[in-house]
Amino acid sequence: MMEQAAEKVAIPCAGSTIIGTFYRASGSPRASLVLNGATGVPQRFYRHFAQWAVQQGLNVLTYDYRDFGESLNRHQKDSPLTMADWMLDDQSAALSALMNLAPHGPIWVLGHSLGGLGVAFHDYDPRVTRITTIGSGFAYHWDHPWSYRPLVLTFWFLLGPLATALMGYLPGKSLGFGSDLPAGVYWQWRRWCTRRDFFASDIGSALPRPDYKRPLPQLRICVAKDDVVVPASGVQRYAELLRDCGGCFVMFDPADYDHRFLGHIELLGAGNEAVWSDLLVLSETAINDIDVVNA
C-alpha cells in the first residue's frame, strides 16, 4: 500500500490540546471521516486503515485522546480525566476539527469500541451523513467467553485495581494489559464493565441524558463474530438501545472473508481491507441493501 501524506494537527479541547493526524485525499473527496479510537489504542495503529481509506477517496482524521499517546503532555498519574471526558469532549472536539479541515462535503463518523459509545450523547451537524461503530457495546464481564474470562476478572478485580490504586494510574504496559491509562479512565471503565446496566448509573452525573429516540443518519452498529473483548451479545444490546435512532446491527464473520480471525482491535489493523470496504459500505448498492450485509 502506497504511503499517504499526513499532516499533524493540534485540536483545542476543554482548555487543552489533542494531537491528530489528517490524511487528505487527492482531488475531490467523496466524504471526510473522523475515526474515534478505542481505549488504549494509539492513533498510529489506525494508519493502515487511514491510508487505505484515502485511496478510496476519503479524507481521514485520527487522533489520540487527551493524556494519552501523542496527546500526552503530563504524567498520567496527574490526569483528572475520565472515560466520559474522552467520549464526550474529545470526540466532539475531533468532529469539529474535521469540519474545519474539510469545510465542504459529507462527514462520516467511525467509532471503534469506546469511540462508538457516545452516539446518543452527541449533537450532529447536518453534514454528518453516516455513523458506523465497530466493537462498541455493553461489555459486561460475565458476557465474555470462558477462555477470556480469567484475563477479564484479573483486569477488573485483581491486578488492575490493585496496581491503579498503588500507582495512581493504570500501568497497563508493565502488567501486560496494553497501554498505560489515567486512573479516572480506568475506574470509570471498570465501573461500566462490571455492571449489567453499563454506563446507566452515570447518566445525570458524569453523562448527560441521551436521546434514544432521535433519528440518526445511516447508523450501523457492527461487531466481529469472534470478538471476545466486546462480545456480540453486548454489541447487540447496544444496538437494541439505538433501534429507534435507526440503528442497524451487523455482524462480520471471519469465514466470509477467508480469515481465521477478525477480533476486536485487530479488525482495524493491516490486512483487513475486504472487511473495511463492507464496514464503510463503500458500494452504493450495499448502502441500499444495508440490512443484509453480513447480518
GIJO-V856582 format. One line per field, one symbol per residue. phi: phi as a letter, one per 40 degrees, with the letter a starting at -180 (. if undefined). psi: psi as a letter, one per 30 degrees, with the letter a starting at -180 (. if undefined). burial: 1 if it has 16 or more other ideal C-beta (glycine too) atoms within 10 Angstrom, else 0. A space follows every 10 residues. Layout:
phi->???
psi->???
burial->???
This chain:
phi->.ccbcbbcbb bcafgbbbbb bbbbccgccc abbbbccccg bccccccccc ccccccgbcb bbabcdfafc ccbacccccc cbcccccccc cccccccccc cbcbgcbbbb bbfddbccdc cccbcdccba bbbbgbaccc cccccdcccd ccccccbbcd cccccccgac cccccgbgcc bddcccccdc cccbbccfcd cccgbcbccc bcbccbcfcb bbacdbcccb cdcccccccc ccdccgcbcb bccdccbfbc abgbccdccd gbdccdcccc fcccccdcbd cbcfc
psi->kkkkkkkkkk jkjhgakkkl kjjkkkajkf lkkkjjllkg jlffegeeee eeeefggkkk kllklkhkbf gjglkffgkg lleeeeedee eeeeeeeefe eiflllkkkj kjcefgfgef flkklffjfk kkkkgkajik fffkleffee eeeeeffcee eeeeeefglj ieeefggblk lkeeeeeeee eefgkegcge ffkfdfklkl jgfkklkijk jllkegjfei leeeeeeeee egeffgkkkk kkkeffghkf keadefeglk gheeeeeeef ifkfeeefhe fgjg.
burial->0001010010 1010010111 1111100010 1111111111 1110111111 1111010111 1111111111 1100010010 1111111111 1111101110 1100011111 1111111111 1100001101 1111111111 1011000000 0100110011 0011000011 1100101001 1111111111 1111000110 0100011001 0000011011 1111011111 1101111110 1100101111 1101000010 0111111100 0100110111 1100000000 00110
